[in-house]
Amino acid sequence: MAQQLLRTVLATEVVMEPEFMTGTGSHVHLLFFDGGSRGNPGPGGSGAIVVRTGAMVAGVQVCWIGSMAYASKKTTNNMAENMGLLAGLKACEARKYEPLHVIGDSAMIIRQQAQRKPFKAKHLRNYYWSSRKIADKLNVIQWHHHLRGQNKMADCLANLAMDSKRSFQMHVTSDTAQLQRWNSVLTHMDGDVAQWQSANRQSMRDSILMTPQKWRERGENWPSWPEDEQREAGSGTAALYRV
């Protein structure tokens, strides 16, 4: 019975199309992150989850789950979201979850990381550079902005941390029976991943994704992303940013 439940949790009906493969292998990893605080500032929490999908992967597999609580009453929403991103990137670095797409509902964080621009606020700069350093070590294909309704797994994990005031990080394997406790989170996996696939199909269809290093090897400048195409939260459409 337990094995049957695990198979249901670890595999969904979402199927990746070949066009989403970037020439780096038969699978990709998706890092979803979120965070918030009660009171802003106030005690907060963040959530992050890494899943694997691709042409050679049966459905969607959960790789890592993190739910982190912060007791400090000075925690802001932006701080919690940045800490959620950092925790997820650290897990990806430690476990070699590559190639990687990063997905969050903070348009500011996604934009600043994609454009490699530190935050103006001094208290956020250390978070930016810590995440940037790890992201540069990883094969981050793209940064994606989703609306909160399409980032429900990470949002649930952040709220769980704030409600329970406890932190938890777990590397997931097919034998991890503890996954049963995360059913309320993983029930959103189909929708979050399907939104990522649907929102980025057209953008990826007509372009070959390349890293800044590959552009430099071709003797070309890394293209800038036009300001009017950097869609903010509330636009109703997920935004896609180059690394």
Helices and strands as residue ranges (DSSP letters): H 2-10, G 18-20, E 28-37, E 44-53, E 60-70, H 77-95, E 100-104, H 107-115, H 122-137, E 140-145, G 148-150, H 152-164, E 168-171, G 177-182, H 183-186, H 189-205, H 212-217, G 227-229, E 239-242
